[in-house]
């Protein structure tokens, strides 16, 4: 199994909207990709809890069977289609993948 975690900090303004609107839109777009390929065992998208220090605005947590499933997800047309929007609204992105033994 492979765990894939991505955290984003969004720009205050981007794509004609403020951060709150873009967080909601990004969350919906990501959730629309939850079942695009077989082998995705868990798919969670969450937004920051207000008042917490040292946090990001949005996080994706996936658990997949293996690296091939993750690659299929990342290259799936539905996922590829959301990348331009995400790149436009994101100030900072952090990602980590690791194998669960």
Secondary structure, 3 states (H helix, E strand, C coil): CEEEEEEEEECCEECCEEHHHHHHHHHHHHHCCCCCCCCEEEEEEEECCCCCCCCCCEEEEEEECCHHHHHHHHHCHHHHHHHHHHHHHEEEEEEEEEECC
